[in-house]
Amino acid sequence: MKIISLPASIRTESDVLQGELFDDEHFIGGVFLEMGVLDDGTPFLTQRGLARLCGVQNAHIGTISRDWNDQITKPRVTKIRDILSRRNLFFADAHSVVNYGGKLLHAYPEEVTIAILEYYAFEAGHNLQQEAIQNFRQLASGGLRKLVD
């Protein structure tokens, strides 16, 4: 996969000079989201951007990816995968690793992003996050694709 658009926090000086397509205006709930678009047209959030969107630590999102293909799936991953399967969506991995300028990005596709956000907004039990609830409501009307475009 190749990135055709990248978050401003990751771009390099040469990107700016070459006129790449970047936008510094991707805020939701007052939080800057690190996002972009892959060459196949898939909008994505970086792991850090997704963590901010959900109101959790970056490590929590990384743990979801790490546990995604375990033989015995953790309850959190099971619920997120159930959210996706109800929409007839199945992903071999929660994210793609994309190398951009020597930096490895964990790119979470739109559908996985929305499922993880929905989990933290409504399914996480005592770990529900108010930020996730507010951000889910803001994204519900147009999805991540509308925000990136």
N, C-alpha and C positions, 0 to 999 in steps of 0.2 A: 504494500500500500504506500501511496505517496500522499503527502499533505498538500492541499492547494490553498489552504487558509489556516492561519495559526494564531494563537493568543499572543497579545502584545508582550506579555511577560516572558515569552520564550523566544521571540524573534531576535534576530541579530542585526547589527548595523548594516551589513550587506543586504539583508532582506529589505530594509527601508530604502536603501539606495536603488534597489532593483524594482521597487514599486509593487511588491507583493500585496495581496489582498488581505489586509488586517483591519480590525475595527476595535477601538478601545472602549466602545460604548456598550459592551455586554455586561450589564449589571442587572441583577434581580434581587430584590430584597436588600438593596444596598451593598451587595457582595459582588465583586468582580469575578466573573466566571472565565476560566481558561478553556477556550473552546476553539474549534476549527472545523474544517470540512476535508474529508479524505478525497482522493482522486476519483473514487467511485460514487461520489456525491453524498456519502454518509456523514451527517453532522456528528460531532463527538465532543465530549468533555474530557479534559485530563482528569486523572485521579484526584488531584488537588482541587480542581474546579468542582467535581462531583461531591467531594467531601464538604466543601463550602456550601454548596447548594442544599445538602442534606443536614447541615448543622452538626457534623460529626468530625472526628479526627481523621486525618488522611490514612492512618494505619487501619482504621475500621474498614475502609473501602478496599485497601490492599488485602486484608484478610478475606474479604468476600471473594476476590479473584483467586487467592491462594487456595481456598477451600472449594472452589467451583466444581472441580472434577474429582473430589475425594470419593472413595468407595462408599463410605458412610457419610452422607451429606449432613452438614450442620443445619439446625432448624432455620437459621436466618437465610442461608443459601437456598434451602428447600422452598421457603416462602417466596423468595424473589423469583426462582425458577417457575414456581406455580403461577405467579402473576404473569410471567411471559407465556407460559403454556396455555393459559386461558385466552390468550390472544393468538394462539397457534404460532408462537415464536419460540425457536430453539436455537441456542448459541452454544457452540463447543467451548468457547471461552468467554469470560465476562468482558475482556478487553483485548485490544490488539496492541502489540508493542511496535512503535514506529520510531525509526531513527531519523532525527532531523538535526542536521549540523553537528553530529556527534552526541546529541542528547537523546536519550531514550524516553519516549513519552508513552504513557499508558493511556490509550485512547478508548474510552467507553462509548459505544455507539448509542445513538438516540434512544432506541428501544430499551436497552439495558439501563441507561441513565434514568429513564422515566420509571422503570420497574423498581430500581433501588430507591429512588425518591419516594415512590408510593409506599414501599415497605417502611421507610423511616417516618412517613406521615401517618400511616394507618395500621400497620401490621406489627410494629416493633414492640408491642406490649409496654412495659415500663421504660423502654428506651425510645419512645416516641419523641420526635423533635419538633418543636414549634416552628423552627425555620423551615423544616421540610413540609409541614402543613401549609404554611403561607406560600412557599415557593411552588408547591404542587398546584395550588389554586391558580397562581399566576401563569403557570405553564399549561394548564388544562385546556385553555382555549386554542392554542396554536402549536404546542409542542416546541421542542428544541429547534427544529428546522426553521420555524418562523423567527425565532430569536437570532439564529445565526445569519439568516438571509439579510 
